[in-house]
Amino acid sequence: MGLTRQERIALHKKQERLQVKGGKPNVYDLQEGVPVLRSTSEGVVEYVRYNGKLYKKVLDTDTTSIHKTWDEI
């Protein structure tokens, strides 16, 4: 059985990336279930619309990924 048209198109498409935009979004600006990243006064925040309500998660910085020099290892 062959591939469907959507499957063939998906094979040639680059993966989409999340973009960090500025400011808090309006609930009507978002698509249902599609997360967006925003830079706000709270830091980097992930917003998602679910059942017509806006949910948010403030992201923390990862302190374990600090680069060390060879002398520090």
VENBELTA-V787592 format. One line per field, one symbol per residue. ss: DSSP state (2 for helix, 1 for strand, 0 for the rest). phi: phi as a letter, one per 20 degrees, with the letter a starting at -180 (. if undefined). A space follows every 10 residues. Layout:
ss = ???
phi = ???
This chain:
ss = 0000222222 2000000001 1100002220 0100011111 0011111111 0011111100 0022200002 220
phi = .effffffff feefffdfde denfeegefe egmdfcdcec feoecedbeb lmdedcceee feeeeffdef fee
